Amino acid sequence: MHFKRDSTIFLKVIIFLIGIAVLAVCIYLLPEAARRDAIERPGDYSLYPLLVGAYGICITCYVALYQVFKLLTYIEKNNAFSDLSLQSLKVIKKCAFTVIFFILLAIVYLRVRVQFTGDDAAGPISLGLMGILATSVVAAFVNVLQKPIRNVLDSQPKNN
């Protein structure tokens, strides 16, 4: 019992640190990239759709991190096999698919932009594809976690 509480606290700290990193990206890195781009290319607003997608991914990641935090709280309280934990896993999976959607939009935008500018977008596109792969692994893992919880909940008698 004590071991489970220590491991969930450790995971909560990791989730908190990931949240700080995402916040740093939102507050420092993305505005700094926009500022530098505006200085280098005044009047060119081609970076803005990518910034909107990046902020969309950050917000979605925050929602997923909050749901993971809630799920760890349910595990701490021996409430892992409940409707609440199943609902958190569903939200996490939806967040994963939303991140994939934003990455796909960015890839399509880059491909269209390449047609007009002649730039080489192979690097950012390959990074986007790796991001899709990593997010797909998260979605598949969440799906695997949902099945036993759903089986336990389906096998319990209904108290109506």
C-alpha positions, 0 to 999 in steps of 0.5 A, spaced: 500 500 500 505 504 501 509 503 495 503 504 491 502 511 494 509 513 493 509 511 486 503 515 484 506 521 488 512 520 483 508 520 477 504 526 479 511 529 480 513 527 473 506 530 470 507 536 474 514 537 471 511 535 464 506 541 465 511 546 467 515 544 460 509 545 456 507 552 460 514 554 458 513 552 451 507 556 451 509 562 455 517 563 452 518 559 446 512 560 441 512 567 442 519 568 441 519 564 435 513 569 433 517 575 435 523 572 431 519 571 425 516 578 425 523 581 425 526 577 419 520 577 415 515 583 416 509 582 413 509 575 412 504 571 416 505 564 414 508 562 421 501 564 425 497 558 422 503 553 425 502 557 432 495 556 432 496 549 431 502 549 437 497 552 442 492 548 440 496 542 441 499 545 448 492 546 450 490 539 449 496 536 452 494 540 459 487 537 458 490 530 458 495 531 463 490 534 468 486 527 466 492 523 468 493 527 474 485 525 476 486 518 474 492 517 479 488 520 484 483 515 483 488 509 483 491 512 490 484 512 493 483 505 490 478 507 485 482 505 479 476 500 476 471 505 476 466 509 471 470 516 473 477 512 471 474 510 465 471 517 463 478 520 464 481 514 459 476 516 454 478 524 455 485 522 454 484 518 448 480 524 445 486 528 447 491 524 443 486 524 437 486 531 437 493 532 437 494 528 431 489 532 428 493 538 429 499 535 427 496 533 420 493 540 419 500 543 420 503 537 415 498 539 410 499 546 411 506 545 410 505 541 404 501 547 401 506 552 403 512 548 400 508 548 393 508 556 393 515 558 396 519 552 394 522 551 401 524 544 403 519 542 409 522 535 409 524 536 416 518 539 420 514 534 416 518 528 418 518 531 426 510 531 425 510 524 423 514 522 429 509 526 433 503 522 430 507 515 431 508 517 439 501 520 440 498 513 436 502 509 441 499 513 447 492 512 444 493 505 443 496 504 450 490 508 453 485 503 449 488 497 452 487 500 459 480 501 458 478 494 456 480 491 463 476 497 466 470 496 462 470 488 463 470 489 471 465 494 470 460 490 466 461 484 470 459 488 477 452 487 478 448 494 477 445 497 483 439 500 481 
